[in-house]
Amino acid sequence: MYVGDPDYETVLVYAGDGRRISLIGQSGDAVDQFHKPYDIYVDQHRRVYVVDSLSRKVVVFRPTFDESALERVGKTADRRR
C-alpha cells in the first residue's frame, strides 16, 4: 500500500501486514522530490504515479524504485505566488 504524506513530503510504502517497508522521495524540486504528494495510482505494470499538488506535477516511478523517477509530467510551480 502507498500513502502520500503531505506533511513530511514523502510517500510511505507498507506491506500487507501493515509494516512500513519503504519511503519514497523527500522535500524538494528535483524530479523525484515532492511538495505535498496528494494522490497515488499504481498501473498494471506496477509503475507508481504520484500527484504532487503543490508542485503541480505527476511523478512516475519504476516498481523497483532502484533508480530515480522515470519521468515528471508538468513542471514545478513558482510557489511564491
DSSP file (Angstrom, degrees, kcal/mol; ACC not computed):
  #  RESIDUE AA STRUCTURE BP1 BP2  ACC     N-H-->O    O-->H-N    N-H-->O    O-->H-N    TCO  KAPPA ALPHA  PHI   PSI    X-CA   Y-CA   Z-CA
    1    1 A M              0   0    0      0, 0.0    13,-3.1     0, 0.0     2,-0.4   0.000 360.0 360.0 360.0 142.5    0.0    0.0    0.0
    2    2 A Y  E     -A   13   0A   0     11,-0.2     2,-0.4    38,-0.1    11,-0.2  -0.937 360.0-173.3-114.0 133.3    1.2    3.5   -0.8
    3    3 A V  E     -A   12   0A   0      9,-2.6     9,-3.1    -2,-0.4     2,-0.4  -0.983  17.9-139.3-130.6 121.2    0.3    6.5    1.4
    4    4 A G  E     -A   11   0A   0     -2,-0.4     7,-0.2     7,-0.2    36,-0.1  -0.633  12.2-162.1 -76.3 132.9    1.2   10.1    0.5
    5    5 A D  E  >> +A   10   0A   0      5,-3.0     5,-1.5    -2,-0.4     4,-1.0  -0.835  10.6 179.5-117.3  91.1    2.3   12.1    3.5
    6    6 A P  T  45S+     0   0    0      0, 0.0    30,-0.2     0, 0.0    -1,-0.1   0.770  78.6  60.0 -66.1 -25.2    2.0   15.8    2.6
    7    7 A D  T  45S+     0   0    0      1,-0.2    -2,-0.0    30,-0.1     0, 0.0   0.898 118.8  28.0 -69.0 -39.2    3.3   17.0    6.0
    8    8 A Y  T  45S-     0   0    0     -3,-0.4    19,-0.3     2,-0.1    -1,-0.2   0.385 105.9-127.5-101.9   1.7    6.7   15.2    5.5
    9    9 A E  T  <5S+     0   0    0     -4,-1.0    25,-0.5     1,-0.2     2,-0.3   0.882  70.7 105.7  56.0  46.3    6.5   15.5    1.7
   10   10 A T  E   < -A    5   0A   0     -5,-1.5    -5,-3.0    27,-0.1     2,-0.5  -0.855  68.3-120.1-139.4 173.6    7.2   11.7    1.1
   11   11 A V  E     -AB   4  24A   0     13,-2.3    13,-3.3    -2,-0.3     2,-0.3  -0.995  25.6-148.1-119.8 127.6    5.3    8.6    0.1
   12   12 A L  E     -AB   3  23A   0     -9,-3.1    -9,-2.6    -2,-0.5     2,-0.5  -0.754   5.0-151.8 -95.5 141.2    5.2    5.7    2.6
   13   13 A V  E     -AB   2  22A   0      9,-2.5     8,-2.9    -2,-0.3     9,-1.6  -0.965  14.6-170.6-116.8 125.8    5.2    2.1    1.4
   14   14 A Y  E     - B   0  20A   0    -13,-3.1     6,-0.2    -2,-0.5     2,-0.1  -0.885  18.3-128.2-117.7 146.1    3.5   -0.5    3.6
   15   15 A A    >   -     0   0    0      4,-3.1     3,-2.0    -2,-0.3     6,-0.0  -0.343  40.6 -96.7 -77.5 168.6    3.4   -4.3    3.4
   16   16 A G  T 3  S+     0   0    0      1,-0.3    -1,-0.1     2,-0.1    -2,-0.0   0.751 124.6  57.1 -60.4 -25.4    0.1   -6.2    3.5
   17   17 A D  T 3  S-     0   0    0      2,-0.1    -1,-0.3     1,-0.0    -3,-0.0   0.372 123.2-102.0 -89.2   5.5    0.6   -6.8    7.2
   18   18 A G  S <  S+     0   0    0     -3,-2.0     2,-0.2     1,-0.3    -2,-0.1   0.391  75.6 138.5  94.3  -3.5    0.9   -3.1    8.0
   19   19 A R        -     0   0    0      1,-0.1    -4,-3.1    -5,-0.1     2,-0.5  -0.560  57.2-121.5 -75.2 137.4    4.7   -2.9    8.3
   20   20 A R  E     +B   14   0A   0     -2,-0.2    -6,-0.3    -6,-0.2     3,-0.1  -0.685  36.9 171.3 -76.8 125.8    6.3    0.1    6.7
   21   21 A I  E     +     0   0A   0     -8,-2.9     2,-0.3    -2,-0.5    -7,-0.2   0.588  54.9   5.3-113.5 -14.7    8.8   -1.2    4.2
   22   22 A S  E     -B   13   0A   0     -9,-1.6    -9,-2.5     2,-0.0     2,-0.4  -0.989  50.6-141.5-162.6 167.5   10.0    1.8    2.3
   23   23 A L  E     -B   12   0A   0     -2,-0.3     2,-0.5   -11,-0.2   -11,-0.2  -0.997  17.9-155.4-137.8 131.9    9.9    5.6    1.9
   24   24 A I  E     -B   11   0A   0    -13,-3.3   -13,-2.3    -2,-0.4    -2,-0.0  -0.927  50.4 -17.7-114.1 132.1    9.8    7.3   -1.5
   25   25 A G        -     0   0    0     -2,-0.5     2,-0.3   -15,-0.2     8,-0.2   0.032  56.0-134.5  77.9 179.3   11.1   10.8   -2.1
   26   26 A Q        -     0   0    0      6,-0.3     8,-2.7   -16,-0.1     2,-0.2  -0.927  41.5 -59.7-161.4 176.6   11.8   13.8    0.1
   27   27 A S  B    S+c   34   0B   0     -2,-0.3     2,-0.3   -19,-0.3     8,-0.2  -0.473  84.6  79.1 -70.0 134.9   11.1   17.5    0.1
   28   28 A G  S    S-     0   0    0      6,-1.6    -2,-0.1    -2,-0.2     5,-0.1  -0.907  80.0 -90.1 154.8-178.7   12.5   19.4   -2.9
   29   29 A D  S    S+     0   0    0     -2,-0.3    47,-0.2     3,-0.1    -1,-0.1   0.411  77.5 113.1-105.7  -1.1   12.1   20.4   -6.5
   30   30 A A  S >  S-     0   0    0      1,-0.1     3,-2.0     4,-0.1    -2,-0.1  -0.207  85.5 -97.7 -67.8 166.7   14.0   17.6   -8.2
   31   31 A V  T 3  S+     0   0    0      1,-0.3    -1,-0.1    38,-0.1    40,-0.1   0.813 124.5  41.5 -58.2 -32.9   12.1   15.2  -10.4
   32   32 A D  T 3  S+     0   0    0     37,-0.1    -6,-0.3    27,-0.1     2,-0.3   0.073 101.8  88.6-104.9  24.6   11.8   12.6   -7.6
   33   33 A Q    <   -     0   0    0     -3,-2.0     2,-0.3    -8,-0.2    -6,-0.2  -0.823  61.2-146.3-119.7 161.5   11.1   15.0   -4.8
   34   34 A F  B     -c   27   0B   0     -8,-2.7    -6,-1.6   -25,-0.5     2,-0.1  -0.821  25.1-166.2-129.2 161.3    7.7   16.4   -3.6
   35   35 A H  S    S-     0   0    0     -2,-0.3    19,-1.1    -8,-0.2    20,-0.5  -0.696  94.0 -15.2-138.9  84.5    5.9   19.3   -2.1
   36   36 A K  S    S-     0   0    0    -30,-0.2    17,-1.8   -31,-0.2    18,-0.4   0.956  71.1-149.7  84.6  65.7    2.6   17.9   -0.9
   37   37 A P  E     +D   52   0C   0      0, 0.0    15,-0.3     0, 0.0   -27,-0.1  -0.526  24.8 173.3 -62.4 123.5    2.1   14.4   -2.5
   38   38 A Y  E     +     0   0C   0     13,-3.6     2,-0.3    -2,-0.3   -34,-0.2   0.844  49.5  15.8-108.0 -45.1   -1.6   14.2   -2.8
   39   39 A D  E     -D   51   0C   0     12,-0.9    12,-3.1   -36,-0.1     2,-0.4  -0.956  57.2-157.5-139.2 152.9   -2.8   11.1   -4.7
   40   40 A I  E     -D   50   0C   0     -2,-0.3     2,-0.4    10,-0.2    10,-0.2  -0.990   7.2-177.1-135.9 139.3   -1.2    7.9   -5.8
   41   41 A Y  E     -D   49   0C   0      8,-2.2     8,-3.4    -2,-0.4     2,-0.5  -0.998  10.5-157.8-135.2 139.2   -2.0    5.4   -8.6
   42   42 A V  E     -D   48   0C   0     -2,-0.4     6,-0.2     6,-0.2     2,-0.0  -0.981  16.8-151.4-117.4 124.8   -0.4    2.1   -9.5
   43   43 A D    >   -     0   0    0      4,-2.0     3,-2.1    -2,-0.5    -2,-0.0  -0.219  36.6 -88.1 -88.6-178.2   -0.8    0.8  -13.1
   44   44 A Q  T 3  S+     0   0    0      1,-0.3    -1,-0.1     2,-0.1    -2,-0.0   0.666 128.9  54.1 -65.9 -17.0   -0.9   -2.8  -14.4
   45   45 A H  T 3  S-     0   0    0      2,-0.1    -1,-0.3    17,-0.0     3,-0.1   0.272 118.7-112.1 -97.0   9.0    2.9   -2.7  -14.8
   46   46 A R    <   +     0   0    0     -3,-2.1     2,-0.2     1,-0.3    -2,-0.1   0.633  65.0 152.3  67.3  17.6    3.3   -1.7  -11.1
   47   47 A R        -     0   0    0     15,-0.1    -4,-2.0    16,-0.1     2,-0.5  -0.590  40.4-135.6 -72.3 141.4    4.5    1.8  -12.1
   48   48 A V  E     -DE  42  61C   0     13,-2.0    13,-2.8    -2,-0.2     2,-0.5  -0.894  14.8-162.0-107.8 123.3    3.7    4.2   -9.3
   49   49 A Y  E     -DE  41  60C   0     -8,-3.4    -8,-2.2    -2,-0.5     2,-0.5  -0.907   6.2-166.6-104.8 124.3    2.2    7.7  -10.2
   50   50 A V  E     -DE  40  59C   0      9,-3.0     9,-2.7    -2,-0.5     2,-0.6  -0.955  11.0-147.8-116.5 121.4    2.4   10.3   -7.5
   51   51 A V  E     -DE  39  58C   0    -12,-3.1   -13,-3.6    -2,-0.5   -12,-0.9  -0.779   8.5-161.2 -86.7 120.7    0.4   13.5   -7.9
   52   52 A D  E  >> -DE  37  57C   0      5,-3.2     5,-1.6    -2,-0.6     4,-1.0  -0.872   5.6-170.8-104.7 100.6    2.3   16.4   -6.3
   53   53 A S  T  45S+     0   0    0    -17,-1.8    -1,-0.2    -2,-0.8   -17,-0.2   0.868  79.7  45.7 -66.7 -40.3   -0.4   19.1   -5.7
   54   54 A L  T  45S+     0   0    0    -19,-1.1    -1,-0.2   -18,-0.4    23,-0.2   0.877 118.9  41.3 -73.5 -35.7    1.8   22.0   -4.7
   55   55 A S  T  45S-     0   0    0    -20,-0.5    22,-0.4     2,-0.1    -1,-0.2   0.538 104.1-132.5 -86.6  -6.6    4.4   21.5   -7.4
   56   56 A R  T  <5 +     0   0    0     -4,-1.0    19,-0.7     1,-0.2     2,-0.3   0.943  63.9 114.8  55.4  54.1    1.6   20.7  -10.0
   57   57 A K  E   < -EF  52  74C   0     -5,-1.6    -5,-3.2    17,-0.2     2,-0.5  -0.963  60.0-136.0-145.8 161.4    3.3   17.6  -11.4
   58   58 A V  E     -EF  51  73C   0     15,-2.3    15,-3.0    -2,-0.3     2,-0.4  -0.994  21.3-157.9-118.3 127.5    2.9   13.9  -11.6
   59   59 A V  E     -EF  50  72C   0     -9,-2.7    -9,-3.0    -2,-0.5     2,-0.5  -0.900   3.1-153.9-108.6 133.7    6.0   11.8  -10.9
   60   60 A V  E     -EF  49  71C   0     11,-2.3    10,-2.9    -2,-0.4    11,-1.0  -0.927  11.5-169.3-112.2 126.8    6.2    8.2  -12.3
   61   61 A F  E     -E   48   0C   0    -13,-2.8   -13,-2.0    -2,-0.5     8,-0.1  -0.866  24.3-116.1-113.9 147.3    8.4    5.6  -10.5
   62   62 A R    >   -     0   0    0     -2,-0.3     3,-0.7     6,-0.3   -15,-0.1  -0.406  35.4-110.8 -68.5 155.8    9.5    2.1  -11.6
   63   63 A P  T 3  S+     0   0    0      0, 0.0    -1,-0.1     0, 0.0   -17,-0.1   0.780 117.0  49.1 -63.7 -25.5    8.1   -0.7   -9.4
   64   64 A T  T 3  S-     0   0    0      1,-0.0   -17,-0.0     0, 0.0   -18,-0.0   0.686  89.3-148.1 -87.4 -18.3   11.6   -1.5   -8.0
   65   65 A F    <   +     0   0    0     -3,-0.7     4,-0.1     1,-0.1    -1,-0.0   0.721  55.2 134.0  56.5  22.9   12.5    2.2   -7.1
   66   66 A D        +     0   0    0      2,-0.1     2,-0.3     0, 0.0    -1,-0.1   0.626  68.9  32.9 -79.2 -11.8   16.1    1.2   -7.9
   67   67 A E  S    S-     0   0    0      1,-0.2    -5,-0.2    -5,-0.1     3,-0.1  -0.821 100.6 -86.1-129.3 172.6   16.6    4.4   -9.9
   68   68 A S  S    S-     0   0    0     -2,-0.3    -6,-0.3     1,-0.2    -1,-0.2  -0.033  75.2 -45.8 -69.2-175.6   15.1    7.8   -9.6
   69   69 A A        -     0   0    0      1,-0.1    -8,-0.3    -8,-0.1    -1,-0.2  -0.115  44.5-135.2 -55.4 145.4   11.8    8.7  -11.1
   70   70 A L  S    S-     0   0    0    -10,-2.9     2,-0.3     1,-0.3    -9,-0.2   0.928  76.7 -29.0 -64.3 -47.1   11.1    7.6  -14.7
   71   71 A E  E     -F   60   0C   0    -11,-1.0   -11,-2.3   -40,-0.1     2,-0.4  -0.983  50.7-126.3-163.7 167.1    9.6   11.0  -15.6
   72   72 A R  E     -F   59   0C   0     -2,-0.3     2,-0.5   -13,-0.2   -13,-0.2  -0.997  15.8-155.8-125.6 131.1    7.8   14.1  -14.5
   73   73 A V  E     +F   58   0C   0    -15,-3.0   -15,-2.3    -2,-0.4     2,-0.2  -0.940  69.7   8.0-107.2 123.7    4.7   15.3  -16.1
   74   74 A G  E    S-F   57   0C   0     -2,-0.5     2,-0.3   -17,-0.2   -17,-0.2  -0.445  88.7 -95.3  96.1-178.4    4.2   19.0  -15.6
   75   75 A K        -     0   0    0    -19,-0.7     2,-0.1    -2,-0.2    -2,-0.0  -0.973  38.4 -83.9-140.4 157.5    6.7   21.3  -14.0
   76   76 A T        -     0   0    0     -2,-0.3   -20,-0.2   -47,-0.2   -21,-0.1  -0.340  47.9-132.1 -62.1 129.8    7.3   22.7  -10.7
   77   77 A A        -     0   0    0    -22,-0.4     2,-1.1   -23,-0.2    -1,-0.1  -0.411  21.4-105.1 -80.7 157.3    5.2   25.8  -10.0
   78   78 A D    >   -     0   0    0      1,-0.2     3,-1.2    -2,-0.1    -1,-0.1  -0.748  34.9-168.9 -80.7 102.9    6.5   29.0   -8.6
   79   79 A R  T 3  S+     0   0    0     -2,-1.1    -1,-0.2     1,-0.3    -2,-0.0   0.470  70.8  82.5 -77.3  -1.1    5.2   28.7   -5.0
   80   80 A R  T 3         0   0    0      1,-0.2    -1,-0.3    -3,-0.0    -2,-0.0   0.642 360.0 360.0 -77.1 -12.7    6.0   32.3   -4.2
   81   81 A R    <         0   0    0     -3,-1.2    -1,-0.2     0, 0.0    -2,-0.1   0.481 360.0 360.0 -81.2 360.0    2.8   33.5   -5.8
